[in-house]
């Protein structure tokens, strides 16, 4: 008789609430926190759902980020130390808390200008296109030295790269188109530097043009996609939790805390971060063999009641802050997280002050969610006031 092979579950994907990860994660955290799964692309591996285990996977050097052999030049998110360290070191000083706080007045000015344009519009507007997407796009274009006039091209390519179900060929074509767009800029900046991040990287003489272009592509995607959809989804979640929105309006000093809570509560990296076991590792009572794929489910870890006080399934803008996983953890933790915080605070503070009667222009269940994207959020957010 042939022994029956144990079946592996599929990675949880279906949401019952637009602001929450799949319900199955609650059971996994309690009963099977390190479990074998089949991922959406058909690959098999391990899914890690508890906060402490997620942090372990992301910080333990026995789990690597490199899944491409070799990675594209400059794409250090898929590199491991020491290669990763060489690129990261050149950028860390450009995204410090102090530097990002100095940017706050410029970000607030961009926010104010977009809100004035919104206010002049007649009828409902799509908050994504009118506000949430332009604000971080303008900021990252200014920082990198990318013409904002090129936004439709790079936004379109980044969307194609992040769409679930896109073929490897489609992803590579979009990535190459974006790379060529940035590479042309890098070559121009080598001849005529313009005082931005790309020019600074070129002038450092520590990187090739190809490496600078790869860094530019990565920063451009991360710098507008994630923050834009946090602003839009954050707005929708506040409108859906009127008592939390009222608390913010009553005490604007809560906004810093509210930004952290929204980051935790929404966690828009939809399916987690992938790592590869570089050697056999014991985790959560399971033996993970070298070469196995491991996904650290950030959204599940950020709902773990063993780490967060109160009810982690609820949005509580006054919840005492504890470190969350929205920006990842370890050596690959998001380098632009301080910029994202500055942008979210400026955008949400000004939005709820400028439009005290802001509300959805359609029923919440008619808002098109980004279930089909690696970065979660809304495709559109019709609002009125």
N, C-alpha and C positions, 0 to 999 in steps of 0.2 A: 504494500500500500504506500502511495506517495504522501508524504507529510504535507499538510496544508500550510502554506506560507502565511504569516500574519499580515493582515491588510494594514496599510498606512492611511491615515486620514488625510483629507485635503486641507490645505491652509485655509483658515476661516477668511471669508471675503464679504459675505452678505451683511449689510447693515439694516437694523430695524429702526435706528434713530440716525438722522443725518449728522449728528454731532458726536456719535459714539462709535468705537470700534465694534466689530462683530460680537454678538452675545457669547459665542463659544469661548471667548477668551476668559470669561469669568470662571467657567468650569475648568479650563486648562490650568489656570493659575492655582486652583485648589487641588486638582487631582492628577494632572499630568503636565507639569510646568516645562519639562524638557522632553518633547515628543517628536517622533518621526512623522514626517508629512510629505505629501506630494505638492510641490509649488505650482502656481498657475501656468508656468511654462513647461510643466511635465517633469522637471527635475525633482529628485528626491533628496531629502536631507532632514535637518532638525529645526524645530521651531522652539524658541525660548520666550516665555511669556511673563515671568516674574521680574520685578524691578531689579532685585539684587543679581539675578542671573544675567539679565540683559547688560548691566554694568560690567559684569565679569567678562562677558564675551567681547565687549567693545574695548576693554582696557587690557586684556590678557594678550601678550605678544605671541602666544601660541595659536591665536586666531588671526589670520591675515586678511587683508582687503584686496589683494591682487588676484583678480580672476581673469586677467588678460595677459597673454604672453607674446610679446612684451606690451605694456600699456602704451597708449599714445603719448608722444612727447608732451610733458607739462601736465598731464592729467593725473595729478598726484593723489587724488582721492582713491584711485585704484592701485596705489603703490604702498609698499611697506618700508619701514626704516631699513637701511639708512637713506634710500632714494627719496622716500617721502619727506624725511627730515630736511634734506637739502632745499627742497622747494618751499616747504612750510616756513622755514626760518627766514626766507626772503620776504615773506608776506606778513608775518605776525605783527611786526612793528607798525604796519600800515593800518591795522584794524584794532588798535588798542582802545580801551574804554575812554581814555582822555581824548584821543583823536576823534572818536565817534561823537563824543559829547560836544566837541567844538563844531561839529557839523550840524548840530541841532538847529541853530537859527536858519541855516540854508534849507534844511528839510522842512521846517515850519513855514518858510516862505513858499516853497513849492506846494505844500499842502494848502495854504491859504489861496493861492492862485487857482488851483484845481477846484476848490470849493466855490469860489466866486463864479467860475464858469458853470459849475453845476447849478448854482442858484439862479443863473440867468436862463436856464433851460426851461422850456414849457412842458408840463406833463411829466410822467414818470421817466426816470433815467436808469440805465444799467450801471450800477455802482462799480462793477468790475472795469468796464471800459472808460467810464467817466472819471474814476478816482483811484480805485485800488491798484490797478495795473500801471497807470501813468506815474504815480508817485515814486515807487521803487525803481521803475525803469528810468525815469529822469535822473534819479540820484546815482544809480550804478553807471549810467552812461557818462555822467559828469566825472565820477571818480576814475573810471577806466580810460576816459578819453574816446569813447565810442559815440559817433554822431547819433543824436536821438532820432534824426530823420530816417535812420536805418532800422527803426524799431520793428516795423511790420515784418521785415525779413528775419531778424533774429528771434522775434517772438513766435513766428510761424514755424521756424525750424526747431525751436526748443519744444514747442507743443508736439510736433511729430516725434521727437526723440523720447518724450515722456508718455506717449499714449500706449496703454495696455494693448497687447495684441499686434503691435507694429512688428513687422518682420525685421530680421537683422539687417537686411539690405536697406530697408526704409530708414532705419535708425542710423546706419552708417552714412547714407546719402545726406541726411539732414545734418549730421555731425560734421561731415566734410564741407558742406556748404557754409556752415557757421564758422568752421575753422578757416576756410579760405577768406571769408569776409574779415575776420580779425587779423589774419596773417598779413593782408594787404595794409591794414592800419599799422601793424608793428613795423613793417618795412619802411613805411612813410615816417614813423616816429623815430626810427634810427637816424634818418637823415635830418628830421626836423622835430626834436622832442618838444612836447607841449605841457610839461609839468604835471601830468597825470600818472596813475599807477603803471599803465603799460609803458609809458616813456621812462619811468623810474626803473622798471625791471630791465628795459633795454640798456639803459645807461649803466646799470650795475656791472655789465660785462661778465656776468656769471652764468648767463643763460643764452641759448641759441634763439634765433627768431622763432623757430618752430616750437620751442618750449614756452616762450612767452605767449605765443598764440594759443597754445593748449591751456595755459593758465587763464588767459582772457576768456576763452569759451566757457570754462568751468565757472569762473566768477560771474560772468554775464548771466548764465542760466540761473545759478543759485541766487544771484542778487536781485532778480526781479520775480521769478516764478514763486518762490516760497513765501516771500513777504506779501506779495500781491494777494495771494489766496488766503493768507492768515488775516489780512485786513478785511477782505470780503466775508470770509466765513466767520471771523470774529464779530463783525457787525451783525450778521444774521443770527448768531447765537445770542448776542445781547438783546436783539429785538425779540427773540423767542423766550428770553428770561427777563421780563420787564422789571421784576423786583431787583435784579442785579444791575440793570441799566439805571434804575432809580437811585440805587446806592452810589453808583459812580457819579451821577449828576449831583447828588447831595454832597459828595465829598470827592472832589477832583484829585485830592492827594492819594486816593486809592489806585490811581491809574497805573503806577509802576507795578504794584502787586497784581492788578487785574491783567496786565500784559503777561506776566508769568503764569497766571492761572489759565488764561486763554491758550497759551502755548502748550501747557500741560494737558488741558481738557480736550483740545482739538487735535494736536499732534498730526500734522498733515502729511508726514512721510507715511504713505498709506499702508505699505506692507512690511515695513521695517528695513533694517540694514543687513546686507548679506556679508558673511565672512566665510573663510575656509579654514578648517582645522589643519594646522601645519604639522601636528603630531597627534598621537592619541591623547585625549583629554577626558578626565572624569568631571562631569558637571551635573548637578542635580540628581545624583544617583545613577546617571547613564554614562556609558562609555562611548564617546564620540571618536570614531576612527580618523586617522590622518587622511586628508583629502575630502572629508565630508563637508557639504554645504551646511551652514548654520545661519538662520535668520533671527536676528534680535528684534522682537516685536515691540517697537518703541511705544506704540499707542496702548498696548496691553500693560507694559510696565508702568506707564503713567496713570493707570487706573488701579494700581496695586494698593489695597487697604493696609498692607503691612508697612507701607512707607508713608502714605499720605493720610493726614488726619481727617476726621469727619467721614463724609461719604464721597469717595473719589469719583463716583459716577455723576455727581452734581457739579454744576458751575457755581463757585463761590468766590466772588472777586476779593473778599476779605480773608480768604483762607491763608493761614500762616505759611510763608514761603518755605518750601523744601526743594532741594535740587531735583529738577525733572530731566527727562530724556529727550525733549523735543529737538535739541540741537545735537543729539548723539552724546558720546562720552569717549574719553581716551584721546589718543593722539590725532584722531580724525574728527574730533568735535568741531562743529561748524566755525570756521574762522571769521565769518561775518555776523556772528550772533549779536554783537554789540550794536552794529548798524541796524539789524532787524529790530532790536528793541527801541532804538531811537525813532525809527520810522513808524513802528506800530503805535508808540505813545503819541507822537505828533499827529498821526492820522486819526486815530480814534478819539483823542481828546478834542481836536478841532471839529471833527464831524458831529459828535453829539452836542457840542456847544452851538455850532452854526445852525443845526437843524433839530431843534428841540422836539419837533413833532414827526421826526423821521419814522417811517414805517414801510413794511413790504407793500409793493403795489400788486402783488398776486398772492394767493394762498401759499403758505410755506411748502406744501406738498407739490406745488407746481414749479418750484425753483429747480432748475437742472443742476444736479450735483455731478461732481467730477469722479464718479465711481469708475470711470474708464481711464483714469490717469494715475501715474505713480505719485504725483503730488495731488493730494485731495483738496477739495474746496468746492466752489460753484463755478459753472461756466458763465452764468449770468446771474445778476441780483437786481431785479427791478425794484426800485424804491421810489417813494414819493414823500411829501411832507406838507 
